[in-house]
Amino acid sequence: MYYLSKSDLLRINTSWDDVIEKIRDTVFTLKSGDFAQPIKPYLRYRNLTNRIIAMPAFVGGKVDFSGIKWIASFPGNINKDIPRANSVTILNEADTGVPACIINTSHISAVRTAAVTGLVIKEQLSEDKQDIIAGIIGFGPIGQQHLSMITSLLGDRLKQVNIYDLRTPDTTLIPEALRSKVNIVGTWEEAFDNADIFVTCTVSSQPYVNRAPKKGSLQLNVSLRDYTPDFITHASHIIVDDWDEVCRENTDIEVMHKTKGLKKEDTLSLVDLVCDRKLENAGADDVVMFNPMGMAVFDIATAVYFYEKAKEEGVGTVLTD
C-alpha cells in the first residue's frame, strides 16, 4: 500500500488539462450509472461552525476505484495560522476492496475543486472569447488553485485577474510570470463588476453579492454562501453538481429554494451540461451560475489521478503490512 504526503504530491508532474479530463470522464460515468455515492454525513460537536465530513464513493468507468475522503473544515483555523481544511483519502481497489493508497489530500481537495470549476469554464466559455477578465474572492488554497487553473486554461486570452481577500493577499503566492496580469483590489465589487469569470473561494457564512453581474458572465459559486437570494433574478441558468447534496447546510441554493421557490427541475446538473449539452445554445448575454457542493466521486477520481502519476514517477512511500 502506498502513502502519499503533501510534499510527495507537490513533486508530481501534473497538468490541469489532464485533471480536468479525469473529471470529465467521471461525469460520463455518472451518466452511465456506474458509480455509488451516499449522501455524506457531517460530524459536528462543540463549536457547530466546524464539521468533519465523510465522503465515500465508488467510481467505475476509466477510474475503477472506491474510496473515502475524511475532511475537516474548521473556519477559525485561519486565525491560528493553520489550514482551514484538512483531509485524508483512502483508495480501495474496486473489485477486491484491498486498500491501495492513503493520501494526505488537502492539496488534492483544492485541485479537485478547481478542476471541476475548470470543466465548467471549458464547457461554457466560448473559445473565441478574448481579453477575459477574472475575479477571485478569497485567496487561500482554493483561490490559489483557481488562479493557477484559470491562467493555465486561458493562456493569452486572459487579460486580467482581480483578487480580493479580507486579509491582504500574500503576493509571493502569485507566480512572478502572472504578476503583470494580477491586481489586488480593495473591495469585492472591484473584483465582481467587470468579471467574465467570477469565483467565490471564501469561508463566508453570510451572503454579500447583491448586485447585477456582467452580462454573459460565469458565476462560479465555489464557497456556496456568498450570493443573496435575489441573485436568482440575474442567473439565466443555474448548474449544481448534485441537487440533494447542495440543497442543504444553508447554502445559497437551499436559501433560494426556501425563499424563492427554486426547485431541482429549475437547475441543470453537470451531466446535463457536459454529456447532454443542454447549454449548447445559451445566449451570449446569459449569466450561468455554478454551485458545487463537492462530490465524492470527483475526489476519488482526482486522488486516483495522483496515485497513478505517483507510481509512474516513483513518488511516495510503500507501506509494509
BELVEN-V376978 format. One line per field, one symbol per residue. burial: # if it has 16 or more other C-alpha atoms within 10 Angstrom, else .. A space follows every 50 residues. Layout:
# BELVEN-V376978
burial: ???
This chain:
# BELVEN-V376978
burial: .####..##..#...##.############....#..............# ##########..#######.#####.......##########.#.....# ######################.##......################### #.##...########...#............####..#####.####### ###.....#...#################.##.##.#######.###... #######....#.#..########...........############### #######.##....##.....
